[in-house]
Amino acid sequence: MSLLVKLWLLALFGAAVGMLLSRDNGYVLLAIANYTLEMSLVFLLLLISTLFAALYLGNRLAARGRRLRQDKGDQQRRRDGQFAQQAMTDGLLEMTVGNWADAEKHLTRGIELTETALPNYLTAARAAHLQGAYERRDQYIQLAQESMPSAEVAVRLTQAELQLEDQQVEPALTTLQDLQRVAPRNSSVLRQLYRL
């Protein structure tokens, strides 16, 4: 029902009640325990209408406040997601042009704001590796594993590749053999074992 029709019906109802009450104001007596309350029917109806309107408006304002808080939270999550996405994009661009330190900085900057931290950690591990920062590389590999335990093959394969690039033959062999037990038919694991 449109607002205009509702207003028209409300005005019609008000006019009808006004006509009825203009003939007789009525009398209301409320007795509760030892207390009595006397008033005209018109005043009681106005009081009830006012209380109903106050409750209705209070409910609407509370609902609007909840919606505003939710919208504000949604906007913050959207901004955080955009920031994390931009940081990842900047990091990947820096990796492409060979700025490993800047790439690592960008890739780790918005990492706590994203739900998909695994690619950031793995790429940051590569950037740290290319700088010769093997301790940071290993930390990123560990964080990648913790961020998504179900991606163990991808994380450990990246670890083995980086170990091979650094001529760490024994650790790479151990990593690949562990991986072969987890994923015996994975072609990338088999290829790396063959290469080793």
N, C-alpha and C positions, 0 to 999 in steps of 0.2 A: 504494500500500500504506500502510495507516495506521501511525502511530508505534507503537502497541501491538503490532501483528503483527510489525513489524521488531524491536522489543525482545525479543519472545518467541522469534523465530527466532535472534537473536544469543545469547540465554541458552542455547538448545538446542545451538547450535554450540559455545559455550564449554564446556558440560557434556560434550559428546562428546569434544572435544579434551582436556579435563581427565582424563577417564577413560582415554583412550589414553596420555596422558603419565604418569599415576600408576603404570602398570605398568612403563614404561621411560622414563627421562629423556632418553635419546638422547645423542649426542655429536657435536659439530660441530667440524671442524678446517678452518680457512681458511688457505691459504698463498698469499701475494702477494709476489712477488720474494723478498727475504730475511726477510720477516716471517711469523710464524705466529700464528694467533689460535685459541684453544681455548675452547669454552663448551658448556654443555648446550643441547639443542634447545629446552627450555622458555625459557631466557634469550634465545636468538636470536628465538624467536617473539614474546616480550614486547618485545624491542628493535624488531623490525620493526613490530609493532602500535603501539608508542609513536611511532616515526618517522612512520608513516602518519597517525596521529591528529594529530600536530603539524603535518604538512604540510596536512592537510585543514582544521584549525582556522585555520592561518595564511592559507590561501586564502580561507576564508569571511570572516575578519576584514578582509582586503584588499578583498574585494568589497563588504563592508558599508561600509568607509571610502570607497570610490569612490562608492557610492550616496548616502552622507550628503553628500559634497561636491557631487554633482550636485543633490540635493534642496535643499541650501542655496543653490546658484546659481539654481535654479528659483524658490525663494521670494523671492530678492532681485530677480529679473527681474519677478516678479509684483507685488512691492511698488513697484518703480520704475514699472511700468505703471499701477498704481493711483494713484500720486502724480501722474504725468503726466496721467492722465485727470481727476483732481480739479482740477489746475491749469488744464487747458483748460476744464472746466466752470465754474470760478470766473471765469475770464477772459471767457467768453461771457456769463455772468450780469452781470458788471460792464459789458460792452459794451452789453447790453440796457438797463441803467438809466442809462447815460451817464457812468459813471466811467472815462474813457479811460485815465488814468494807471494806475489799479489794474488795469484790463483788460490793458494792455500788460505790466505787471509779472507778472501771473498767467500770461499766455500764453507768456511767454519763460522762466518759471521752470523748468518741467519739460521743456523742449523737447529737451534732449539725451538724455532717457530714453525718448522715444517714437520709434516707428518711422515714424509718420505726422506729421512735423513741418510739412508743407505747410500744412494749415489754420491751425496756430498762427501761422506766419510771416505768412500773408496777413491774418489777423485782427489780428495785432500791427501790421502795416503800416497797416491802417485806423485802429487806435487812435492810432498815432503821427501819422498824417495829421490826425486830428480834433483833436489837440493842437497842430498847427502845427509838429511836429518832422519836417520834410521829409527831413532827412538820415537820421534813423533809419528813416523810412518806406522810403527807397530802399535802405537796408541790408537791411531785412527782405525787400524784394522780391528783392534779389540772393540772399539766403540761401534764400528759397523756391525760386528757380530752381535753385540748387545742390543743394538737398535732393531735388528730383525733376525732373530735366531733361525727362522725358517729359510734364510738365504745363506746357509752355511757353505754351500758349494760355491756360490759366487764370491763370497768373502775369502774363503780359503784358496780358491783358484787365483784370485788377485794377489793374495799373499805369496803364493808359490811363484807367480810370474815375477813379482818384484824381487823375491829372493834369488831367482835365477839371473835376473838382470844384474844383481849385485854379486854374482859368482858365489853365492852361499849355497853350494851344492847339497851338503848334508841336510840343512834345515828344509830346503826345497823338496828333497827326496822324501823326507819324513812327512811333510805337509801333503804331498801328492799321494803317498801311500795311504795316509789316513783318509784322504778324499776318495781314493779308489774303493776303500771299504764302504764308505757312505754311498757313493754313486759309481758302481762298478762299470757301468756302460756309458758314462758321460764322455762324449767324444773330445771335449776340451781337456779333460783330465788325462785321457789316454794319449792325446797329442803331446801334452806337456811331458808326460812320462817318457814317451818315445824320444822327444827332443833332449831330455835329460840323459 
